[in-house]
Structure formats: structure tokens, C-alpha cells
Amino acid sequence: TNPRRGGGRVWPGRLGRTAEVPLNPATIETTTKTAVKDDYGEEMEIEEEETKQIETSSTGTKHGLTLTSISLSVSQRRSVVLWSLGDALPIDSWKLVPHPTDGVLVWGVNVVVYVSMGGKVRCALATNGFAKIGCPSGLIPPPLSQGGTNGGGAVASSAVHLEPNPSPLPPLALQLDGSRVAFVTKDVALVCLGNGSLHSLEMH
């Protein structure tokens, strides 16, 4: 959709962006014409102007992806939904990487989200500066005035929000589309990007 008309949102899909798209609150003015009859029975048009405030946010999306855990019994031919995270994951997520002992990594183009076996989001790592565009509002850090992320990347509340590479490590500028990942230990995984470069992903 066109973000400059009617408050539409950009859907990034699986492709990485080359420029960050600002999505700022805006207002639109609409003019409607209504046909009425005057005192002499002749039709005349009356113009009415209406101003609407478009509900937008600085970045992100309202509609994320949903991750659902299902238990299957082949012998009994039954299935049970264990838990479901509705609209809680980035919309550019394209792969699930099982953790060796607990949970799964939700692999996106710009974000890596770790979800435990109990259906809880444990951490969300931004791999480049465009990570917030495709994230749902639940992963977007609140502003500093509301207890958001400070300069060191820590979040003041207990909620899990999108975070950069922790200090003193440098900020990341990686695009994960087409990458491959494999765990070498339960806490360390090797990531091979589409350009052939290797990176170590450590979980603490």
C-alpha cells in the first residue's frame, strides 16, 4: 500500500530494504458533495470538508505473523494446540531454526527472535537498522520518556523488546535473507550469509 495516501503501510516482504521508509502520523482532508433542494425545489450541491487523523506509528506494523505449537499423535490421529503467539512476530520472518534443547529461532530478514518451548519470546535481536519496520508493536521499544531503551541497549521494563547487538560489541548491519544457520553447541550457532561470510551467534 502507498504510505503517502490514506495512511497505508509498506509491506517489506522477504526482500531487504535499501532505504528506511518514514511512517509518520498524518491527517487527510476530504471533500464531499451532497445534493439538496433549495426553497424553490431546485437541486444544489453543498460541499462538506472533513479532516481525519490517520492512525499510524513511527514505524512497525499492527499485523505480525503468528507462531503456533501443535502436538501430533500419529497413532491416535489426534492433534492438540499447545500455544499460539498471535501477531507477535516480524512479517519478514521466513524460517524456523530449532534450538537443540529449548524452543526455536524465528529467522527474519532483519530480525532474529528466540521463542522458548513454553511459547514465550525470550529475546529479539535486530541485525540492521531496518529491523523495526516489519516488527509488530509488541516488539517495538517504547520511547525513552516511557521507559524505553537507553543508550546501552537495555530495556527498563520486564517486557521483551527488539534490541541491538549488546555493548561492547559493534552494531550489526547484516541482511539474513538466504542465510544458513546451524548450532554447533546448545548456545552457539554459526550463521552463513548469502555473500558467504560467517558469523557466530551466541545465546546467553
C-alpha positions as CSV (number, residue, x, y, z in Angstrom):
1,T,0.0,0.0,0.0
2,N,1.0,3.6,-0.5
3,P,2.1,5.2,2.8
4,R,1.6,8.7,1.3
5,R,-2.1,8.1,0.6
6,G,-4.6,7.2,3.2
7,G,-2.0,6.1,5.8
8,G,-1.0,2.9,4.1
9,R,1.8,0.8,5.4
10,V,4.8,-0.6,3.4
11,W,4.9,-4.4,3.4
12,P,8.6,-5.3,3.1
13,G,8.1,-9.0,2.4
14,R,11.2,-11.1,2.3
15,L,13.4,-8.6,0.5
16,G,15.8,-6.3,2.3
17,R,15.4,-2.6,2.1
18,T,17.9,-0.1,0.7
19,A,16.3,2.9,2.4
20,E,14.3,3.3,5.6
21,V,10.7,4.4,5.0
22,P,9.4,7.0,7.4
23,L,5.8,6.4,8.6
24,N,4.7,9.5,10.4
25,P,1.2,10.4,11.7
26,A,-0.7,12.4,9.2
27,T,-4.1,14.0,8.5
28,I,-6.1,13.9,5.4
29,E,-8.8,16.3,4.3
30,T,-11.7,15.0,2.2
31,T,-14.5,17.0,0.5
32,T,-17.9,15.5,-0.1
33,K,-20.7,17.0,-2.2
34,T,-24.3,16.5,-1.2
35,A,-27.2,17.3,-3.5
36,V,-30.1,19.0,-1.7
37,K,-33.1,21.0,-2.8
38,D,-33.5,24.7,-2.0
39,D,-36.7,26.5,-1.1
40,Y,-37.7,26.7,-4.8
41,G,-37.3,23.0,-5.4
42,E,-34.1,23.3,-7.4
43,E,-31.2,20.9,-6.7
44,M,-28.0,22.4,-5.4
45,E,-24.7,20.9,-4.2
46,I,-23.3,21.5,-0.7
47,E,-19.6,20.8,-0.1
48,E,-18.6,19.5,3.3
49,E,-14.9,19.2,4.3
50,E,-13.8,16.6,6.8
51,T,-10.4,16.1,8.4
52,K,-9.4,12.7,9.6
53,Q,-6.4,11.7,11.8
54,I,-4.7,8.6,10.3
55,E,-3.8,6.1,13.0
56,T,-0.1,5.4,12.3
57,S,3.0,4.8,14.4
58,S,6.6,5.9,13.9
59,T,7.4,2.5,12.5
60,G,6.4,-1.1,12.6
61,T,3.2,-2.9,11.7
62,K,0.0,-3.8,13.5
63,H,-0.3,-7.2,11.9
64,G,2.6,-9.6,12.6
65,L,3.0,-13.3,11.9
66,T,1.6,-16.0,14.2
67,L,3.6,-18.9,15.6
68,T,1.6,-21.9,16.8
69,S,2.8,-25.1,18.5
70,I,0.9,-28.3,17.8
71,S,1.3,-31.7,19.4
72,L,0.6,-34.6,17.0
73,S,-0.3,-38.1,17.8
74,V,0.1,-40.3,14.7
75,S,-1.2,-43.5,16.3
76,Q,-4.3,-41.9,17.7
77,R,-4.7,-39.5,14.8
78,R,-5.2,-36.5,17.1
79,S,-3.7,-33.1,17.4
80,V,-3.6,-30.5,20.2
81,V,-2.7,-26.8,20.0
82,L,-0.2,-26.2,22.9
83,W,0.1,-22.4,22.5
84,S,0.0,-19.7,19.9
85,L,1.6,-16.3,19.6
86,G,-0.8,-14.2,17.5
87,D,0.5,-11.2,15.6
88,A,3.7,-11.3,17.7
89,L,6.5,-12.0,15.1
90,P,8.1,-9.9,12.3
91,I,6.3,-10.0,9.0
92,D,9.6,-10.7,7.2
93,S,10.2,-14.0,9.1
94,W,10.9,-16.8,6.6
95,K,12.4,-19.7,8.5
96,L,12.3,-21.6,11.8
97,V,15.5,-22.9,13.3
98,P,15.0,-25.5,16.1
99,H,17.1,-24.9,19.3
100,P,19.0,-28.0,20.4
101,T,17.3,-28.1,23.9
102,D,14.5,-25.5,24.2
103,G,12.4,-23.5,21.7
104,V,13.0,-22.2,18.3
105,L,14.7,-19.3,16.5
106,V,12.3,-17.3,14.2
107,W,14.6,-16.2,11.4
108,G,13.7,-13.0,9.6
109,V,15.4,-10.8,7.0
110,N,16.3,-8.2,9.6
111,V,15.5,-9.8,13.0
112,V,16.1,-13.0,15.0
113,V,13.6,-13.9,17.6
114,Y,14.1,-16.6,20.2
115,V,10.8,-18.3,21.4
116,S,11.0,-20.8,24.2
117,M,9.2,-24.2,24.2
118,G,6.6,-22.7,26.5
119,G,5.6,-20.1,23.9
120,K,7.4,-17.1,25.5
121,V,9.5,-14.6,23.5
122,R,12.9,-14.6,25.2
123,C,14.8,-12.1,23.1
124,A,14.7,-10.3,19.8
125,L,17.9,-9.3,18.0
126,A,18.0,-6.5,15.4
127,T,20.5,-7.3,12.7
128,N,20.4,-4.0,10.9
129,G,18.8,-0.5,11.1
130,F,15.6,-1.6,9.2
131,A,14.5,-4.1,11.8
132,K,11.7,-2.1,13.3
133,I,9.9,-1.6,10.0
134,G,8.5,-5.2,9.9
135,C,8.1,-5.8,13.6
136,P,4.7,-5.8,15.4
137,S,4.1,-3.1,18.0
138,G,4.7,-5.6,20.9
139,L,8.4,-5.8,19.9
140,I,9.0,-2.1,19.3
141,P,10.8,-0.5,22.2
142,P,8.8,2.4,23.8
143,P,10.2,5.9,23.8
144,L,12.7,6.9,26.4
145,S,10.1,9.0,28.1
146,Q,8.0,5.9,28.7
147,G,10.9,3.7,30.0
148,G,12.2,2.6,26.6
149,T,15.7,1.6,25.5
150,N,18.6,3.5,26.9
151,G,21.9,4.2,25.2
152,G,23.4,0.9,26.2
153,G,20.6,-1.1,24.6
154,A,19.0,-2.3,27.9
155,V,15.2,-2.1,28.4
156,A,13.9,-0.7,31.6
157,S,10.8,-2.9,31.8
158,S,10.4,-6.7,32.0
159,A,8.8,-6.9,28.5
160,V,10.9,-8.3,25.7
161,H,11.6,-5.7,23.0
162,L,13.8,-5.5,19.9
163,E,17.4,-4.9,20.9
164,P,20.6,-4.2,19.0
165,N,23.8,-6.1,19.4
166,P,24.8,-5.8,23.1
167,S,27.6,-3.5,24.2
168,P,30.6,-3.5,23.8
169,L,30.0,-5.4,20.5
170,P,29.6,-3.2,17.4
171,P,26.1,-2.7,15.9
172,L,25.1,-5.1,13.2
173,A,24.5,-4.4,9.6
174,L,23.5,-7.9,8.3
175,Q,20.8,-9.0,5.9
176,L,19.7,-12.5,6.7
177,D,17.7,-13.3,3.6
178,G,19.1,-16.5,2.1
179,S,21.3,-17.2,5.0
180,R,22.0,-20.6,6.6
181,V,22.4,-21.4,10.3
182,A,23.4,-24.5,12.3
183,F,24.0,-24.9,16.1
184,V,27.5,-26.2,17.0
185,T,26.6,-26.2,20.7
186,K,23.4,-25.6,22.6
187,D,24.4,-21.9,23.0
188,V,26.4,-21.2,19.8
189,A,25.3,-21.2,16.2
190,L,27.2,-20.5,13.0
191,V,25.5,-18.2,10.5
192,C,26.5,-18.2,6.9
193,L,25.1,-15.2,5.0
194,G,24.2,-15.1,1.3
195,N,27.6,-13.4,0.5
196,G,29.5,-16.3,2.1
197,S,30.6,-14.5,5.3
198,L,30.5,-16.5,8.6
199,H,29.2,-15.1,11.9
200,S,28.8,-16.5,15.4
201,L,25.5,-16.3,17.2
202,E,25.8,-16.8,20.9
203,M,22.9,-17.1,23.3
204,H,23.2,-16.2,27.0
